Amino acid sequence: MAHSLPTNDEKLAVLDAYSRREPVRVPVSLKTNPRIWVQDPKLNTEGWTFERIESDPEVHVQAALRYQHHLCTEIRRHCDGLAGIPDEWNVNLWIYNVHEAACLGAQVKYPPGQVPCTEPFLAEPNKNAVFECDISRPLEIPFIRGLLDFWKEMERICAGMRFEGRPVRLWPFAIQGTDGPFTVGCDLRGGEFLVDLLDDPDYADRLMGLVTDFAINRRRAFEEHWGSRISPMNWMADDSITMLSPEMYRERVLPFHRRFYEAADPALPRGMHLCGDATRHFGTIRDEFGVQSFDTGFPVDHGALRRKLGPDVELVGGVEASLLVKGTPDQVFTRAKEILQTGVMDGGRFVLSEANNLPPCCPPDNLAAMYAAGLEFGRYDRP
């Protein structure tokens, strides 16, 4: 498994060739967020919790910078991200998958040792209370207004700031995607939402319609607020459709997905994240909405999915996160090699990545093993 690591220029050449549809090698990506720093006690020696980080702009900036330093100097050594100290540090206001439920009335909670979450709150007989929310002015909703005020304070802190001898740049805060109308419905109602689909379909449709329209309005509002400082996007997730049959998905949820995609500029590429056992829906999603990029999780039969979707659809996925954390380098290398040899590379539209989202405390040797497999068996000039 010994390989010389590509230089940043060589990585850029691989990524450029991939974007031009003339790939020379499968790009290797690692999708991360600050939890890999926050939840690793060897890195987060201050013991900062998510609650502390999300309530103190000074701490948020410092945590974001230390995460970026770890990302640039360690994580990107094991993928095709540009490694090393950058010319400037790019800092974001990070939130997790709570914003939609929180905007609609759910309370954010901070379980020990876990990322923030919300709990279902639309119980009988008050399940209609959510429809009192005014979604017509998304940036005025208290939860989002609070985040924008928090971002303003971060902007003040970052102004003129330097870290490791480099200037700090704070990116605009925007929420342009959605976790999906069915998933957010489950966030708000819990398991009762599955019952709603059958016993109270009008309510289920009304709730998914509210979530969808809120996502559309929110995307438009942020793009108008920031103008050219952010790029328009047309992507979504809806992980909970793993619980639905193809017939139920097509009948009950598909119309809301269509509404979200068609509300954006038709020239924008359409993407979807679906982790879990959801690949039975991929063909429908491609055919109905023209989605051409899928970020996958597990379990996934990569070769079968490629044969089903054809050579022109981008697939992002790879070694299961649990194996990356608990396996040996040899096991990770073998698994990555197996995936690359399934036929998923046909057409040159595959990105090898973790499935799905890199966990904290992942052994560096395991990340190196996945990258080594990509460097060896992801070449398109290999017989």
TORBADREN-284676 format. One record per residue (C-alpha): chain; x, y, z; residue in one letter. Coordinates in steps of 0.25 Angstrom, whole numbers. Example, Ala and Ser with C-alpha at 12.3 -4.5 7.8 and 13.67 -1.06 7.14 Angstrom:
REM TORBADREN-284676
<node cadena="A" x="49" y="-18" z="31" residuo="A"/>
<node cadena="A" x="55" y="-4" z="29" residuo="S"/>
//
This chain:
REM TORBADREN-284676
<node cadena="A" x="0" y="0" z="0" residuo="M"/>
<node cadena="A" x="12" y="9" z="0" residuo="A"/>
<node cadena="A" x="10" y="21" z="-10" residuo="H"/>
<node cadena="A" x="16" y="34" z="-11" residuo="S"/>
<node cadena="A" x="6" y="45" z="-8" residuo="L"/>
<node cadena="A" x="1" y="54" z="-20" residuo="P"/>
<node cadena="A" x="5" y="69" z="-19" residuo="T"/>
<node cadena="A" x="-6" y="79" z="-18" residuo="N"/>
<node cadena="A" x="-3" y="82" z="-33" residuo="D"/>
<node cadena="A" x="-5" y="68" z="-37" residuo="E"/>
<node cadena="A" x="-18" y="67" z="-29" residuo="K"/>
<node cadena="A" x="-23" y="80" z="-36" residuo="L"/>
<node cadena="A" x="-20" y="73" z="-49" residuo="A"/>
<node cadena="A" x="-28" y="61" z="-45" residuo="V"/>
<node cadena="A" x="-40" y="69" z="-41" residuo="L"/>
<node cadena="A" x="-39" y="78" z="-54" residuo="D"/>
<node cadena="A" x="-39" y="65" z="-62" residuo="A"/>
<node cadena="A" x="-51" y="60" z="-55" residuo="Y"/>
<node cadena="A" x="-59" y="73" z="-57" residuo="S"/>
<node cadena="A" x="-55" y="73" z="-72" residuo="R"/>
<node cadena="A" x="-61" y="58" z="-73" residuo="R"/>
<node cadena="A" x="-47" y="54" z="-77" residuo="E"/>
<node cadena="A" x="-43" y="47" z="-64" residuo="P"/>
<node cadena="A" x="-29" y="41" z="-61" residuo="V"/>
<node cadena="A" x="-33" y="35" z="-47" residuo="R"/>
<node cadena="A" x="-44" y="34" z="-38" residuo="V"/>
<node cadena="A" x="-44" y="47" z="-29" residuo="P"/>
<node cadena="A" x="-43" y="43" z="-14" residuo="V"/>
<node cadena="A" x="-52" y="52" z="-5" residuo="S"/>
<node cadena="A" x="-54" y="53" z="10" residuo="L"/>
<node cadena="A" x="-66" y="60" z="15" residuo="K"/>
<node cadena="A" x="-64" y="66" z="28" residuo="T"/>
<node cadena="A" x="-70" y="76" z="38" residuo="N"/>
<node cadena="A" x="-65" y="81" z="51" residuo="P"/>
<node cadena="A" x="-70" y="70" z="59" residuo="R"/>
<node cadena="A" x="-57" y="62" z="56" residuo="I"/>
<node cadena="A" x="-50" y="73" z="64" residuo="W"/>
<node cadena="A" x="-60" y="75" z="75" residuo="V"/>
<node cadena="A" x="-62" y="60" z="78" residuo="Q"/>
<node cadena="A" x="-48" y="56" z="78" residuo="D"/>
<node cadena="A" x="-42" y="59" z="92" residuo="P"/>
<node cadena="A" x="-28" y="58" z="86" residuo="K"/>
<node cadena="A" x="-31" y="70" z="78" residuo="L"/>
<node cadena="A" x="-41" y="78" z="86" residuo="N"/>
<node cadena="A" x="-33" y="79" z="99" residuo="T"/>
<node cadena="A" x="-41" y="91" z="104" residuo="E"/>
<node cadena="A" x="-53" y="81" z="105" residuo="G"/>
<node cadena="A" x="-62" y="91" z="97" residuo="W"/>
<node cadena="A" x="-76" y="85" z="96" residuo="T"/>
<node cadena="A" x="-85" y="88" z="84" residuo="F"/>
<node cadena="A" x="-94" y="96" z="93" residuo="E"/>
<node cadena="A" x="-82" y="105" z="97" residuo="R"/>
<node cadena="A" x="-78" y="106" z="83" residuo="I"/>
<node cadena="A" x="-92" y="110" z="78" residuo="E"/>
<node cadena="A" x="-94" y="120" z="89" residuo="S"/>
<node cadena="A" x="-81" y="128" z="89" residuo="D"/>
<node cadena="A" x="-76" y="134" z="75" residuo="P"/>
<node cadena="A" x="-62" y="136" z="80" residuo="E"/>
<node cadena="A" x="-61" y="121" z="84" residuo="V"/>
<node cadena="A" x="-68" y="117" z="70" residuo="H"/>
<node cadena="A" x="-57" y="125" z="63" residuo="V"/>
<node cadena="A" x="-46" y="118" z="70" residuo="Q"/>
<node cadena="A" x="-52" y="104" z="69" residuo="A"/>
<node cadena="A" x="-55" y="107" z="54" residuo="A"/>
<node cadena="A" x="-40" y="111" z="52" residuo="L"/>
<node cadena="A" x="-35" y="99" z="59" residuo="R"/>
<node cadena="A" x="-44" y="90" z="51" residuo="Y"/>
<node cadena="A" x="-39" y="96" z="38" residuo="Q"/>
<node cadena="A" x="-24" y="94" z="43" residuo="H"/>
<node cadena="A" x="-27" y="79" z="46" residuo="H"/>
<node cadena="A" x="-34" y="78" z="32" residuo="L"/>
<node cadena="A" x="-23" y="85" z="24" residuo="C"/>
<node cadena="A" x="-11" y="79" z="31" residuo="T"/>
<node cadena="A" x="-16" y="65" z="34" residuo="E"/>
<node cadena="A" x="-29" y="60" z="27" residuo="I"/>
<node cadena="A" x="-25" y="66" z="13" residuo="R"/>
<node cadena="A" x="-13" y="58" z="13" residuo="R"/>
<node cadena="A" x="-21" y="46" z="11" residuo="H"/>
<node cadena="A" x="-30" y="51" z="0" residuo="C"/>
<node cadena="A" x="-30" y="60" z="-12" residuo="D"/>
<node cadena="A" x="-33" y="72" z="-4" residuo="G"/>
<node cadena="A" x="-22" y="83" z="-4" residuo="L"/>
<node cadena="A" x="-13" y="80" z="8" residuo="A"/>
<node cadena="A" x="-4" y="90" z="16" residuo="G"/>
<node cadena="A" x="-5" y="103" z="22" residuo="I"/>
<node cadena="A" x="-14" y="111" z="13" residuo="P"/>
<node cadena="A" x="-12" y="126" z="8" residuo="D"/>
<node cadena="A" x="-24" y="129" z="16" residuo="E"/>
<node cadena="A" x="-33" y="122" z="26" residuo="W"/>
<node cadena="A" x="-48" y="120" z="22" residuo="N"/>
<node cadena="A" x="-57" y="120" z="34" residuo="V"/>
<node cadena="A" x="-72" y="117" z="34" residuo="N"/>
<node cadena="A" x="-83" y="118" z="44" residuo="L"/>
<node cadena="A" x="-86" y="103" z="46" residuo="W"/>
<node cadena="A" x="-100" y="98" z="50" residuo="I"/>
<node cadena="A" x="-105" y="83" z="49" residuo="Y"/>
<node cadena="A" x="-117" y="76" z="44" residuo="N"/>
<node cadena="A" x="-126" y="84" z="54" residuo="V"/>
<node cadena="A" x="-129" y="97" z="47" residuo="H"/>
<node cadena="A" x="-142" y="93" z="39" residuo="E"/>
<node cadena="A" x="-149" y="87" z="51" residuo="A"/>
<node cadena="A" x="-144" y="98" z="60" residuo="A"/>
<node cadena="A" x="-149" y="109" z="51" residuo="C"/>
<node cadena="A" x="-163" y="102" z="52" residuo="L"/>
<node cadena="A" x="-163" y="102" z="67" residuo="G"/>
<node cadena="A" x="-155" y="90" z="72" residuo="A"/>
<node cadena="A" x="-145" y="92" z="83" residuo="Q"/>
<node cadena="A" x="-130" y="89" z="80" residuo="V"/>
<node cadena="A" x="-124" y="80" z="90" residuo="K"/>
<node cadena="A" x="-109" y="76" z="93" residuo="Y"/>
<node cadena="A" x="-108" y="61" z="97" residuo="P"/>
<node cadena="A" x="-95" y="58" z="104" residuo="P"/>
<node cadena="A" x="-85" y="54" z="94" residuo="G"/>
<node cadena="A" x="-94" y="56" z="82" residuo="Q"/>
<node cadena="A" x="-97" y="66" z="72" residuo="V"/>
<node cadena="A" x="-109" y="75" z="74" residuo="P"/>
<node cadena="A" x="-122" y="70" z="71" residuo="C"/>
<node cadena="A" x="-137" y="73" z="73" residuo="T"/>
<node cadena="A" x="-149" y="65" z="78" residuo="E"/>
<node cadena="A" x="-162" y="63" z="72" residuo="P"/>
<node cadena="A" x="-172" y="73" z="78" residuo="F"/>
<node cadena="A" x="-185" y="72" z="69" residuo="L"/>
<node cadena="A" x="-193" y="63" z="78" residuo="A"/>
<node cadena="A" x="-208" y="62" z="78" residuo="E"/>
<node cadena="A" x="-216" y="70" z="80" residuo="P"/>
<node cadena="A" x="-207" y="82" z="76" residuo="N"/>
<node cadena="A" x="-201" y="76" z="63" residuo="K"/>
<node cadena="A" x="-207" y="87" z="55" residuo="N"/>
<node cadena="A" x="-199" y="98" z="63" residuo="A"/>
<node cadena="A" x="-188" y="98" z="53" residuo="V"/>
<node cadena="A" x="-196" y="104" z="42" residuo="F"/>
<node cadena="A" x="-197" y="117" z="50" residuo="E"/>
<node cadena="A" x="-182" y="119" z="46" residuo="C"/>
<node cadena="A" x="-180" y="130" z="36" residuo="D"/>
<node cadena="A" x="-170" y="125" z="26" residuo="I"/>
<node cadena="A" x="-172" y="136" z="16" residuo="S"/>
<node cadena="A" x="-160" y="144" z="22" residuo="R"/>
<node cadena="A" x="-150" y="133" z="26" residuo="P"/>
<node cadena="A" x="-139" y="142" z="30" residuo="L"/>
<node cadena="A" x="-148" y="149" z="41" residuo="E"/>
<node cadena="A" x="-151" y="135" z="47" residuo="I"/>
<node cadena="A" x="-145" y="136" z="61" residuo="P"/>
<node cadena="A" x="-136" y="124" z="60" residuo="F"/>
<node cadena="A" x="-130" y="129" z="47" residuo="I"/>
<node cadena="A" x="-130" y="144" z="51" residuo="R"/>
<node cadena="A" x="-122" y="139" z="63" residuo="G"/>
<node cadena="A" x="-112" y="132" z="54" residuo="L"/>
<node cadena="A" x="-110" y="144" z="45" residuo="L"/>
<node cadena="A" x="-107" y="153" z="58" residuo="D"/>
<node cadena="A" x="-97" y="142" z="63" residuo="F"/>
<node cadena="A" x="-91" y="142" z="49" residuo="W"/>
<node cadena="A" x="-89" y="158" z="50" residuo="K"/>
<node cadena="A" x="-82" y="156" z="63" residuo="E"/>
<node cadena="A" x="-73" y="146" z="57" residuo="M"/>
<node cadena="A" x="-70" y="156" z="45" residuo="E"/>
<node cadena="A" x="-66" y="166" z="56" residuo="R"/>
<node cadena="A" x="-57" y="156" z="62" residuo="I"/>
<node cadena="A" x="-50" y="152" z="49" residuo="C"/>
<node cadena="A" x="-48" y="166" z="44" residuo="A"/>
<node cadena="A" x="-33" y="167" z="43" residuo="G"/>
<node cadena="A" x="-30" y="154" z="50" residuo="M"/>
<node cadena="A" x="-19" y="145" z="47" residuo="R"/>
<node cadena="A" x="-17" y="131" z="50" residuo="F"/>
<node cadena="A" x="-4" y="123" z="48" residuo="E"/>
<node cadena="A" x="1" y="135" z="41" residuo="G"/>
<node cadena="A" x="-10" y="135" z="31" residuo="R"/>
<node cadena="A" x="-22" y="144" z="30" residuo="P"/>
<node cadena="A" x="-36" y="139" z="34" residuo="V"/>
<node cadena="A" x="-48" y="140" z="24" residuo="R"/>
<node cadena="A" x="-62" y="138" z="29" residuo="L"/>
<node cadena="A" x="-71" y="132" z="18" residuo="W"/>
<node cadena="A" x="-86" y="137" z="17" residuo="P"/>
<node cadena="A" x="-96" y="128" z="25" residuo="F"/>
<node cadena="A" x="-107" y="123" z="17" residuo="A"/>
<node cadena="A" x="-116" y="111" z="17" residuo="I"/>
<node cadena="A" x="-119" y="107" z="2" residuo="Q"/>
<node cadena="A" x="-123" y="92" z="3" residuo="G"/>
<node cadena="A" x="-133" y="84" z="11" residuo="T"/>
<node cadena="A" x="-132" y="71" z="19" residuo="D"/>
<node cadena="A" x="-145" y="68" z="12" residuo="G"/>
<node cadena="A" x="-160" y="69" z="14" residuo="P"/>
<node cadena="A" x="-162" y="55" z="19" residuo="F"/>
<node cadena="A" x="-150" y="55" z="28" residuo="T"/>
<node cadena="A" x="-153" y="68" z="34" residuo="V"/>
<node cadena="A" x="-168" y="63" z="36" residuo="G"/>
<node cadena="A" x="-162" y="52" z="44" residuo="C"/>
<node cadena="A" x="-154" y="62" z="52" residuo="D"/>
<node cadena="A" x="-166" y="69" z="56" residuo="L"/>
<node cadena="A" x="-176" y="58" z="58" residuo="R"/>
<node cadena="A" x="-167" y="46" z="61" residuo="G"/>
<node cadena="A" x="-172" y="32" z="57" residuo="G"/>
<node cadena="A" x="-186" y="37" z="57" residuo="E"/>
<node cadena="A" x="-183" y="44" z="43" residuo="F"/>
<node cadena="A" x="-183" y="30" z="37" residuo="L"/>
<node cadena="A" x="-197" y="27" z="42" residuo="V"/>
<node cadena="A" x="-201" y="41" z="37" residuo="D"/>
<node cadena="A" x="-197" y="36" z="23" residuo="L"/>
<node cadena="A" x="-208" y="26" z="24" residuo="L"/>
<node cadena="A" x="-218" y="31" z="34" residuo="D"/>
<node cadena="A" x="-218" y="46" z="31" residuo="D"/>
<node cadena="A" x="-212" y="48" z="17" residuo="P"/>
<node cadena="A" x="-217" y="62" z="16" residuo="D"/>
<node cadena="A" x="-209" y="66" z="28" residuo="Y"/>
<node cadena="A" x="-197" y="59" z="24" residuo="A"/>
<node cadena="A" x="-198" y="66" z="10" residuo="D"/>
<node cadena="A" x="-200" y="80" z="17" residuo="R"/>
<node cadena="A" x="-188" y="78" z="26" residuo="L"/>
<node cadena="A" x="-179" y="73" z="15" residuo="M"/>
<node cadena="A" x="-184" y="85" z="7" residuo="G"/>
<node cadena="A" x="-180" y="95" z="18" residuo="L"/>
<node cadena="A" x="-166" y="89" z="19" residuo="V"/>
<node cadena="A" x="-164" y="90" z="4" residuo="T"/>
<node cadena="A" x="-169" y="104" z="3" residuo="D"/>
<node cadena="A" x="-161" y="108" z="15" residuo="F"/>
<node cadena="A" x="-149" y="102" z="8" residuo="A"/>
<node cadena="A" x="-152" y="109" z="-5" residuo="I"/>
<node cadena="A" x="-154" y="123" z="2" residuo="N"/>
<node cadena="A" x="-142" y="121" z="10" residuo="R"/>
<node cadena="A" x="-133" y="118" z="-2" residuo="R"/>
<node cadena="A" x="-138" y="130" z="-9" residuo="R"/>
<node cadena="A" x="-137" y="139" z="3" residuo="A"/>
<node cadena="A" x="-122" y="136" z="5" residuo="F"/>
<node cadena="A" x="-119" y="137" z="-9" residuo="E"/>
<node cadena="A" x="-125" y="151" z="-10" residuo="E"/>
<node cadena="A" x="-119" y="155" z="3" residuo="H"/>
<node cadena="A" x="-104" y="151" z="-1" residuo="W"/>
<node cadena="A" x="-105" y="154" z="-16" residuo="G"/>
<node cadena="A" x="-93" y="149" z="-23" residuo="S"/>
<node cadena="A" x="-85" y="146" z="-10" residuo="R"/>
<node cadena="A" x="-92" y="132" z="-11" residuo="I"/>
<node cadena="A" x="-94" y="123" z="-22" residuo="S"/>
<node cadena="A" x="-108" y="118" z="-25" residuo="P"/>
<node cadena="A" x="-110" y="103" z="-22" residuo="M"/>
<node cadena="A" x="-121" y="93" z="-25" residuo="N"/>
<node cadena="A" x="-119" y="81" z="-16" residuo="W"/>
<node cadena="A" x="-126" y="74" z="-5" residuo="M"/>
<node cadena="A" x="-126" y="61" z="4" residuo="A"/>
<node cadena="A" x="-138" y="53" z="10" residuo="D"/>
<node cadena="A" x="-131" y="41" z="17" residuo="D"/>
<node cadena="A" x="-144" y="36" z="23" residuo="S"/>
<node cadena="A" x="-150" y="32" z="10" residuo="I"/>
<node cadena="A" x="-142" y="19" z="13" residuo="T"/>
<node cadena="A" x="-154" y="15" z="21" residuo="M"/>
<node cadena="A" x="-163" y="16" z="9" residuo="L"/>
<node cadena="A" x="-167" y="6" z="-3" residuo="S"/>
<node cadena="A" x="-164" y="11" z="-17" residuo="P"/>
<node cadena="A" x="-179" y="13" z="-19" residuo="E"/>
<node cadena="A" x="-181" y="20" z="-6" residuo="M"/>
<node cadena="A" x="-170" y="30" z="-9" residuo="Y"/>
<node cadena="A" x="-175" y="32" z="-23" residuo="R"/>
<node cadena="A" x="-189" y="35" z="-18" residuo="E"/>
<node cadena="A" x="-187" y="43" z="-6" residuo="R"/>
<node cadena="A" x="-173" y="50" z="-6" residuo="V"/>
<node cadena="A" x="-169" y="51" z="-20" residuo="L"/>
<node cadena="A" x="-178" y="63" z="-23" residuo="P"/>
<node cadena="A" x="-171" y="71" z="-12" residuo="F"/>
<node cadena="A" x="-157" y="68" z="-17" residuo="H"/>
<node cadena="A" x="-162" y="72" z="-31" residuo="R"/>
<node cadena="A" x="-167" y="85" z="-25" residuo="R"/>
<node cadena="A" x="-153" y="88" z="-18" residuo="F"/>
<node cadena="A" x="-145" y="85" z="-31" residuo="Y"/>
<node cadena="A" x="-154" y="93" z="-40" residuo="E"/>
<node cadena="A" x="-154" y="105" z="-32" residuo="A"/>
<node cadena="A" x="-139" y="108" z="-35" residuo="A"/>
<node cadena="A" x="-132" y="112" z="-48" residuo="D"/>
<node cadena="A" x="-134" y="100" z="-58" residuo="P"/>
<node cadena="A" x="-120" y="102" z="-62" residuo="A"/>
<node cadena="A" x="-114" y="99" z="-48" residuo="L"/>
<node cadena="A" x="-109" y="84" z="-46" residuo="P"/>
<node cadena="A" x="-118" y="76" z="-38" residuo="R"/>
<node cadena="A" x="-112" y="67" z="-27" residuo="G"/>
<node cadena="A" x="-117" y="59" z="-15" residuo="M"/>
<node cadena="A" x="-111" y="53" z="-3" residuo="H"/>
<node cadena="A" x="-118" y="40" z="2" residuo="L"/>
<node cadena="A" x="-111" y="31" z="12" residuo="C"/>
<node cadena="A" x="-117" y="18" z="17" residuo="G"/>
<node cadena="A" x="-123" y="7" z="8" residuo="D"/>
<node cadena="A" x="-130" y="17" z="-2" residuo="A"/>
<node cadena="A" x="-124" y="13" z="-15" residuo="T"/>
<node cadena="A" x="-137" y="7" z="-20" residuo="R"/>
<node cadena="A" x="-142" y="21" z="-21" residuo="H"/>
<node cadena="A" x="-130" y="26" z="-29" residuo="F"/>
<node cadena="A" x="-135" y="23" z="-43" residuo="G"/>
<node cadena="A" x="-148" y="30" z="-41" residuo="T"/>
<node cadena="A" x="-141" y="42" z="-35" residuo="I"/>
<node cadena="A" x="-132" y="43" z="-47" residuo="R"/>
<node cadena="A" x="-144" y="41" z="-57" residuo="D"/>
<node cadena="A" x="-154" y="50" z="-51" residuo="E"/>
<node cadena="A" x="-145" y="62" z="-47" residuo="F"/>
<node cadena="A" x="-132" y="60" z="-55" residuo="G"/>
<node cadena="A" x="-123" y="58" z="-43" residuo="V"/>
<node cadena="A" x="-109" y="55" z="-48" residuo="Q"/>
<node cadena="A" x="-101" y="54" z="-35" residuo="S"/>
<node cadena="A" x="-104" y="45" z="-23" residuo="F"/>
<node cadena="A" x="-96" y="46" z="-10" residuo="D"/>
<node cadena="A" x="-98" y="32" z="-5" residuo="T"/>
<node cadena="A" x="-97" y="25" z="9" residuo="G"/>
<node cadena="A" x="-98" y="10" z="12" residuo="F"/>
<node cadena="A" x="-102" y="0" z="9" residuo="P"/>
<node cadena="A" x="-99" y="2" z="-6" residuo="V"/>
<node cadena="A" x="-96" y="-8" z="-17" residuo="D"/>
<node cadena="A" x="-88" y="1" z="-25" residuo="H"/>
<node cadena="A" x="-87" y="-7" z="-37" residuo="G"/>
<node cadena="A" x="-102" y="-10" z="-38" residuo="A"/>
<node cadena="A" x="-105" y="5" z="-36" residuo="L"/>
<node cadena="A" x="-96" y="9" z="-47" residuo="R"/>
<node cadena="A" x="-102" y="-2" z="-57" residuo="R"/>
<node cadena="A" x="-116" y="4" z="-53" residuo="K"/>
<node cadena="A" x="-113" y="18" z="-54" residuo="L"/>
<node cadena="A" x="-103" y="18" z="-66" residuo="G"/>
<node cadena="A" x="-90" y="24" z="-68" residuo="P"/>
<node cadena="A" x="-94" y="39" z="-68" residuo="D"/>
<node cadena="A" x="-99" y="40" z="-53" residuo="V"/>
<node cadena="A" x="-89" y="44" z="-43" residuo="E"/>
<node cadena="A" x="-88" y="35" z="-31" residuo="L"/>
<node cadena="A" x="-81" y="39" z="-18" residuo="V"/>
<node cadena="A" x="-78" y="28" z="-8" residuo="G"/>
<node cadena="A" x="-69" y="17" z="-3" residuo="G"/>
<node cadena="A" x="-64" y="11" z="9" residuo="V"/>
<node cadena="A" x="-74" y="10" z="21" residuo="E"/>
<node cadena="A" x="-71" y="20" z="32" residuo="A"/>
<node cadena="A" x="-72" y="8" z="43" residuo="S"/>
<node cadena="A" x="-60" y="1" z="35" residuo="L"/>
<node cadena="A" x="-52" y="14" z="34" residuo="L"/>
<node cadena="A" x="-53" y="15" z="50" residuo="V"/>
<node cadena="A" x="-52" y="1" z="54" residuo="K"/>
<node cadena="A" x="-45" y="-7" z="43" residuo="G"/>
<node cadena="A" x="-31" y="-9" z="40" residuo="T"/>
<node cadena="A" x="-23" y="-2" z="29" residuo="P"/>
<node cadena="A" x="-23" y="-15" z="21" residuo="D"/>
<node cadena="A" x="-38" y="-17" z="22" residuo="Q"/>
<node cadena="A" x="-40" y="-2" z="18" residuo="V"/>
<node cadena="A" x="-31" y="-4" z="6" residuo="F"/>
<node cadena="A" x="-38" y="-17" z="2" residuo="T"/>
<node cadena="A" x="-52" y="-11" z="3" residuo="R"/>
<node cadena="A" x="-48" y="1" z="-5" residuo="A"/>
<node cadena="A" x="-42" y="-8" z="-16" residuo="K"/>
<node cadena="A" x="-54" y="-16" z="-16" residuo="E"/>
<node cadena="A" x="-63" y="-4" z="-19" residuo="I"/>
<node cadena="A" x="-54" y="2" z="-30" residuo="L"/>
<node cadena="A" x="-54" y="-12" z="-37" residuo="Q"/>
<node cadena="A" x="-70" y="-13" z="-37" residuo="T"/>
<node cadena="A" x="-71" y="-5" z="-50" residuo="G"/>
<node cadena="A" x="-75" y="7" z="-43" residuo="V"/>
<node cadena="A" x="-64" y="15" z="-50" residuo="M"/>
<node cadena="A" x="-70" y="12" z="-64" residuo="D"/>
<node cadena="A" x="-73" y="26" z="-70" residuo="G"/>
<node cadena="A" x="-63" y="33" z="-61" residuo="G"/>
<node cadena="A" x="-73" y="39" z="-52" residuo="R"/>
<node cadena="A" x="-69" y="33" z="-38" residuo="F"/>
<node cadena="A" x="-63" y="40" z="-26" residuo="V"/>
<node cadena="A" x="-58" y="31" z="-15" residuo="L"/>
<node cadena="A" x="-62" y="36" z="-2" residuo="S"/>
<node cadena="A" x="-66" y="31" z="12" residuo="E"/>
<node cadena="A" x="-80" y="26" z="14" residuo="A"/>
<node cadena="A" x="-85" y="35" z="19" residuo="N"/>
<node cadena="A" x="-78" y="47" z="26" residuo="N"/>
<node cadena="A" x="-65" y="45" z="33" residuo="L"/>
<node cadena="A" x="-67" y="41" z="48" residuo="P"/>
<node cadena="A" x="-58" y="46" z="59" residuo="P"/>
<node cadena="A" x="-45" y="39" z="64" residuo="C"/>
<node cadena="A" x="-44" y="31" z="51" residuo="C"/>
<node cadena="A" x="-29" y="25" z="50" residuo="P"/>
<node cadena="A" x="-21" y="33" z="40" residuo="P"/>
<node cadena="A" x="-15" y="20" z="35" residuo="D"/>
<node cadena="A" x="-29" y="15" z="31" residuo="N"/>
<node cadena="A" x="-31" y="28" z="23" residuo="L"/>
<node cadena="A" x="-17" y="26" z="17" residuo="A"/>
<node cadena="A" x="-21" y="12" z="13" residuo="A"/>
<node cadena="A" x="-34" y="17" z="5" residuo="M"/>
<node cadena="A" x="-26" y="28" z="-2" residuo="Y"/>
<node cadena="A" x="-15" y="17" z="-6" residuo="A"/>
<node cadena="A" x="-26" y="8" z="-12" residuo="A"/>
<node cadena="A" x="-31" y="20" z="-20" residuo="G"/>
<node cadena="A" x="-18" y="24" z="-25" residuo="L"/>
<node cadena="A" x="-15" y="10" z="-29" residuo="E"/>
<node cadena="A" x="-28" y="4" z="-34" residuo="F"/>
<node cadena="A" x="-35" y="17" z="-38" residuo="G"/>
<node cadena="A" x="-26" y="20" z="-50" residuo="R"/>
<node cadena="A" x="-34" y="20" z="-63" residuo="Y"/>
<node cadena="A" x="-21" y="15" z="-70" residuo="D"/>
<node cadena="A" x="-21" y="2" z="-62" residuo="R"/>
<node cadena="A" x="-25" y="-10" z="-70" residuo="P"/>
//
